[in-house]
């Protein structure tokens, strides 16, 4: 189990953020294409609000699965940061795992694809996520830290207004967007 503390930064200009990170000496880690499959059930509701079960596939440039993992993110109450206990299991065969989960009643799948660019900066892990337009049309940045002070330092160095800090999940952001239409 891994403890995760994070926030999203909305309203970003991807190229501007990448340039700032480069100029500040952030370490580029990787880019990756991902397919995230959030699982739930039409028969029962045993996953608490804010927590979720997911299979994440890492894809090559042709969309073929390279590897994958099953993750349960257990949401913990925290008013300052999004806090999770994260449990990950690498998968040899995501298709078979999806079949097993379907047999167990997880028959609702939200399949979402994104392109992620990751950096290490100070004591933070930073991901810039660009989702397929039909999933979520606006890119955002996630900043993951171990301590609140580390987040404040990164926000200051990147000159990010606290008004752009968000604790909402992707489903909440999508719901908010749909309610505006």
C-alpha positions as CSV (number, residue, x, y, z in Angstrom):
1,X,0.0,0.0,0.0
2,X,1.2,3.5,-0.9
3,X,-0.2,6.7,0.6
4,X,-0.9,9.3,-2.0
5,X,-1.5,13.0,-1.4
6,X,-2.4,15.0,-4.5
7,X,-4.1,18.0,-6.1
8,X,-5.1,18.8,-9.7
9,X,-4.2,22.1,-11.3
10,X,-6.8,23.2,-13.7
11,X,-6.6,25.8,-16.5
12,X,-3.1,25.0,-17.6
13,X,-1.3,25.7,-20.8
14,X,0.6,22.4,-21.4
15,X,3.5,23.9,-23.3
16,X,3.9,26.8,-20.8
17,X,4.0,24.4,-17.9
18,X,6.5,22.1,-19.6
19,X,8.7,25.1,-20.3
20,X,8.5,26.3,-16.7
21,X,9.4,22.8,-15.4
22,X,12.3,22.6,-17.7
23,X,13.6,26.0,-16.7
24,X,13.3,25.2,-13.0
25,X,15.3,22.0,-13.4
26,X,12.5,19.5,-13.1
27,X,13.6,16.0,-14.2
28,X,11.6,14.6,-17.1
29,X,10.6,11.0,-16.4
30,X,8.5,9.7,-19.2
31,X,5.5,10.0,-21.5
32,X,2.9,7.3,-21.8
33,X,-0.4,6.5,-23.4
34,X,-2.9,5.1,-20.9
35,X,-6.3,3.4,-21.0
36,X,-8.0,3.6,-17.6
37,X,-10.9,1.4,-17.0
38,X,-12.9,2.3,-13.9
39,X,-15.1,-0.5,-12.7
40,X,-18.4,-0.5,-10.8
41,X,-21.5,-2.6,-10.6
42,X,-25.1,-2.2,-11.5
43,X,-26.0,-4.9,-8.9
44,X,-24.3,-3.6,-5.8
45,X,-22.5,-0.5,-4.4
46,X,-19.6,-1.6,-2.2
47,X,-17.0,1.0,-3.2
48,X,-17.3,4.1,-0.9
49,X,-17.8,7.5,-2.6
50,X,-14.4,9.0,-3.7
51,X,-12.7,5.6,-3.8
52,X,-12.5,3.5,-7.0
53,X,-11.4,0.3,-8.6
54,X,-9.4,0.6,-11.9
55,X,-7.4,-1.3,-14.4
56,X,-4.8,0.9,-16.0
57,X,-3.3,-0.3,-19.3
58,X,0.0,1.2,-20.5
59,X,-0.1,1.4,-24.3
60,X,2.5,1.6,-27.1
61,X,2.2,4.3,-29.8
62,X,-0.1,1.9,-31.8
63,X,-2.5,1.4,-28.9
64,X,-1.2,-2.1,-28.1
65,X,-1.0,-3.0,-24.4
66,X,2.5,-3.1,-23.0
67,X,1.5,-3.9,-19.4
68,X,-1.2,-3.2,-16.9
69,X,-2.2,-3.0,-13.2
70,X,-5.2,-3.4,-11.1
71,X,-5.6,-0.5,-8.5
72,X,-7.9,0.2,-5.7
73,X,-7.7,3.8,-4.5
74,X,-9.2,4.2,-1.0
75,X,-10.2,7.8,-0.4
76,X,-9.4,9.3,3.0
77,X,-10.9,12.4,4.4
78,X,-8.6,15.4,4.0
79,X,-9.8,19.0,3.3
80,X,-6.4,20.3,2.1
81,X,-5.3,17.5,-0.3
82,X,-6.8,14.5,-2.0
83,X,-5.6,11.6,0.1
84,X,-5.7,8.0,-0.9
85,X,-4.3,4.7,0.2
86,X,-3.4,3.1,-3.1
87,X,-3.2,-0.7,-3.6
88,X,-1.6,-1.8,-6.9
89,X,-1.2,-5.3,-8.4
90,X,0.6,-5.8,-11.7
91,X,-1.4,-7.8,-14.2
92,X,-0.1,-10.4,-16.7
93,X,-3.4,-10.4,-18.5
94,X,-5.8,-7.5,-18.1
95,X,-8.5,-9.2,-20.3
96,X,-8.7,-12.2,-18.1
97,X,-8.9,-9.9,-15.0
98,X,-11.7,-8.0,-16.6
99,X,-13.6,-11.3,-17.1
100,X,-13.1,-12.3,-13.5
101,X,-14.3,-8.9,-12.2
102,X,-17.3,-9.2,-14.5
103,X,-18.1,-12.6,-13.1
104,X,-17.9,-11.0,-9.6
105,X,-20.5,-8.3,-10.7
106,X,-18.3,-5.5,-11.9
107,X,-20.2,-5.0,-15.1
108,X,-20.0,-1.2,-15.5
109,X,-16.9,0.0,-17.2
110,X,-15.8,3.6,-17.9
111,X,-13.0,3.4,-20.4
112,X,-10.9,6.6,-20.7
113,X,-7.7,7.2,-22.7
114,X,-5.1,9.9,-22.0
115,X,-1.6,10.9,-22.8
116,X,0.5,11.6,-19.7
117,X,3.8,13.4,-19.3
118,X,5.6,12.9,-16.0
119,X,8.2,14.9,-14.1
120,X,10.0,14.8,-10.8
121,X,10.4,18.3,-9.2
122,X,11.6,19.1,-5.8
123,X,9.8,16.6,-3.5
124,X,6.9,16.2,-5.9
125,X,5.8,14.0,-8.7
126,X,4.0,15.9,-11.5
127,X,1.8,14.5,-14.2
128,X,0.4,16.5,-17.1
129,X,-2.7,14.7,-18.4
130,X,-4.3,15.3,-21.8
131,X,-7.4,13.2,-22.1
132,X,-9.2,12.2,-25.3
133,X,-11.5,15.1,-26.0
134,X,-14.7,13.1,-25.5
135,X,-13.5,12.1,-22.0
136,X,-12.4,15.5,-20.8
137,X,-11.5,18.4,-23.1
138,X,-9.1,20.3,-20.8
139,X,-5.6,19.2,-19.8
140,X,-4.7,19.4,-16.2
141,X,-1.7,18.8,-14.0
142,X,-1.6,16.5,-11.0
143,X,0.9,17.2,-8.2
144,X,1.6,14.4,-5.8
145,X,3.5,15.1,-2.6
146,X,4.3,13.5,0.8
147,X,3.7,16.7,2.8
148,X,1.6,19.9,2.4
149,X,4.7,22.1,2.6
150,X,6.1,20.4,-0.4
151,X,3.0,21.3,-2.4
152,X,3.2,24.9,-1.3
153,X,6.8,25.1,-2.5
154,X,6.0,23.7,-5.9
155,X,3.0,26.0,-6.3
156,X,5.1,29.0,-5.5
157,X,7.9,28.1,-7.8
158,X,5.5,27.4,-10.7
159,X,3.6,30.6,-9.9
160,X,0.3,28.7,-9.7
161,X,-2.6,30.5,-8.1
162,X,-4.4,28.5,-5.4
163,X,-7.6,29.3,-7.3
164,X,-6.5,26.7,-9.9
165,X,-6.0,24.0,-7.3
166,X,-8.7,21.4,-7.4
167,X,-9.6,18.4,-5.2
168,X,-12.2,16.9,-7.6
169,X,-11.9,13.6,-9.3
170,X,-12.2,13.1,-13.0
171,X,-15.8,11.9,-12.7
172,X,-16.7,15.0,-10.7
173,X,-15.0,17.2,-13.2
174,X,-16.9,15.5,-16.1
175,X,-20.2,15.8,-14.2
176,X,-19.6,19.5,-13.5
177,X,-18.8,20.0,-17.2
178,X,-22.0,18.2,-18.3
179,X,-24.1,20.2,-15.9
180,X,-23.0,23.4,-17.6
181,X,-24.2,22.3,-21.1
